[in-house]
């Protein structure tokens, strides 16, 4: 842990604006907070070379993550895990997935997308042809959320890996997911620690 804070976020933002060679940036666990996320999001909108951004565990909250999501259309990999994101990031994620033609890996584990957020995420997945890996572990999407996602998987030809562990999914939701798997290209499904019964 570096605890760069808002001052560190300002420096990173300046780097993103001035530097057009860095392609991968890992800045996890730095206490950027909402203001830091907003700062980095604005800078990202002015950068065309960055392909990988890992910015997990920074307490961005939705307000700090949304500017990053809005500017992530050129990214191959986006990791926003453990940032206290709420369901209101669902709509920006939908827009990103509809617009991006290059995003392959999206990590949203241990946030709180809930059913409302997963609805918009599912709508985005239906219109995206590049996504290959999606991590939704620990987002409390429940049966309703997984049913919405299951419906979208049939329209996601390149999605190979999906993690929906720790999402309070019960037998009803899991059954709906299983019913559509033969119509997908999924190679890895992780569904640990849900409410699937004995």
N, C-alpha and C positions, 0 to 999 in steps of 0.2 A: 504494500500500500504506500502511495506517494503523498496523498493529501495535497495535491497542487492547488485545489480550491479555485475560486473565481479568477485570481491572478494568473494561474496556470492556464485556465481556459482562454483568457485573453491572448496569451502568448501563442497558444495552439491555433487560435483563430487567425492571428497574424501570419503564422506559418502557412496555413492553408491558403491564404490569399496570395502570399508572395511566392510560395514554392510550387512549381508545377512538375516536379519529378517524383515526389513521394507517392507511392501507390498503396501502401498498407500502414495503418495507424492503429496501434493498440494502446488505449488510454483508460483501462479499466480501474475502478476503485480509487478515484481521485477526489471525491467530494466536490464535484463541480456544481451540483445543485441546479436549480431551475435556471438561474441567470447564466451559468456557464453553458448549459445546453443551448439556450437561445443564442448566445454568442457564437458557439461553434456551428450551429445551424445556419446562421447568416453567412459565415465564412465559407461553409461547404457549398452554398449556392453559387459561389464565385470560383469554385475549383472544379476542373474537368478531368484531373488525372487520378485522384484518389479512387481506389477500387474496393478497399477493405477498411471498414471502420468498426472497431470493437470498443464500445463505450459503456460496458455494463457496470453495475454497482456504483453509480454516481449520484443516486437520489435525484435524478432529473425531474421526476414526476412528469405527468402528461404535458405540462406547460413547457418544460425544457426539451422534451423529446419531439414534440410536434414540429418545431422548426427544422430539426434534423431529418425527420421523416419526409418533410416537404422538399428537402434539398437532396434527397438520396437517390435520385433517378439514374445516376451514373455508377452507383455502387454495385459490385458483385456480391459483397457480403456486408450485412448489417447486424450487429449484435447489441441489442438493447435490454439484455437480461437484467433482472433484479434492480429495476429503476423506479419502482412504485408507480407504474403506469396504470391508468384506469381505462374504463371502457371507451372514454372519449377519444382515445387514439385510434379507434376502429375506423372511423371515416378517413382520416389521413392515410392510414395503411391501405385502405381500399383504393384511394387515388394513386398511391405509389405503385401498387401492384398493377393497376390498369395502365399506368403510364410507362413503367420501366420495362425495357426489353432485355435487360442484362442481369437483374437481381437473381442470384442463384441460392443464396443462403440467408435465412432470416431467423434470428434467435430472439424470442420474446419470453423466455422462461422466467418463472417466478415474478409475474406481474399480476394484474387483476383485470384482464380483458372482460371476464364474465360473458354472459350470453349476448348482451348488447354489442360488445366489441367484436365477438366472434362472428356475428351476423354480417357486419361490414367487411371483415377479413375474408369471409367465405365468398362474398360478392366480388371482391378483388381477385381472389384465386381463380374464379371462373373466367376472368378476362386476361389472365397472365399465362404466358407460355414459357417463361424462363426459370421459374422457381423450382429448385431441386430438393432443398432441405428446409424443413419448417419445424422449429422447436417451440411448442406451446405448453411445455411442462409447467404445472402449477399455476394455471390461470383461471381456475374455478369456472370452466365453461359448462360443466354439467351435461346432462342428456340433451337438452335443447341445443346447446352449442355444438356438440359433436354431430348431431343430426344435420345441422346446417352445413358444417364442414364436410360431412360425408357426401352430401349432394353436390358440393363444389368439386370434389376430388375427381369426379368423372370428366370434368372439363379442364383438368390440369395434367396434360400429357407427360410433362417432364418431371413431376414431383416423384422423387424416389424414396425420401425418408421423412417420416412424420413421428414426432414424439408428443403424445397427449397424456403422459403420466400425471398423476396427482391432480386430476381435474374433476373429481366427484362424478365420474361417469358410471352409470348403473347399467344393468343388463339390457334395458330398452335401448339406450343410446348405442351401446357396443354392438348390439344385434344389427341396428341400422347401418353401422359402419361396416360390419362384416358383409352385409348384403351387397354393398357396392364395390368391395375390394377387387372382385374379378373384372371390373370395368376400369380399373386404374392400372398404372405402371409402378405402383409402390413396391419397393424392394425391402424396406425396413419399416416396421411399425412398432413403436414402443408405447406400451399402455400400462405401465406399472402403477401399483398403489391407487387403484380406483375402487369403485363400489360394485365389483362384478360378482360378488357372492362367494360362497365356499368352493 
